[in-house]
Each structure stands twice: as structure tokens, then as C-alpha cells.
Amino acid sequence: MSVIHPTAIIHGRAVIGSGVAVGPYCVIGADVHVADGCE
């Protein structure tokens, strides 16, 4: 299960893997792939 902070902004085309942690104020753009387990 991934954890995404409520202040993070993630584009609709981004792919977020399993077990990912996205911290406060992170911005993940279009066509980005964050692999499983990344923080």
C-alpha cells in the first residue's frame, strides 16, 4: 500500500508503484513512473 501525503501533487498520467511513500509538497509530473518501494 502506498502512502501519499495530502499536500503532494501527482499528475494523472504518473504511475505510482506499490509501497511508495510520497512526502509533503512533492510534485510528480506526467509520464513519471515511481518504482515499488521508493520513498
C-alpha positions in Angstrom: 0.0 0.0 0.0 1.3 3.4 -1.0 1.3 6.4 1.4 0.7 9.8 -0.3 0.8 13.0 1.8 -2.3 15.2 1.2 -0.2 18.1 0.1 1.5 16.1 -2.7 0.6 16.8 -6.3 0.6 13.8 -8.6 -0.3 14.1 -12.3 -3.0 11.8 -13.6 -0.6 10.0 -16.1 2.0 9.3 -13.4 2.4 5.6 -12.3 2.9 5.0 -8.6 4.2 1.6 -7.6 3.3 -0.5 -4.6 4.7 0.5 -1.2 5.7 4.0 -2.4 5.9 6.9 0.1 5.2 10.4 -1.3 6.1 13.1 1.2 4.8 16.6 1.8 4.8 19.1 -1.1 6.2 16.5 -3.6 5.3 17.1 -7.2 5.2 14.1 -9.6 4.8 15.1 -13.2 3.2 13.4 -16.2 4.7 10.2 -17.6 6.7 9.6 -14.4 7.0 6.0 -13.1 7.9 5.6 -9.4 9.0 2.0 -8.8 7.8 -0.2 -6.0 9.1 0.6 -2.5 10.5 4.1 -3.4 10.4 6.9 -0.9 
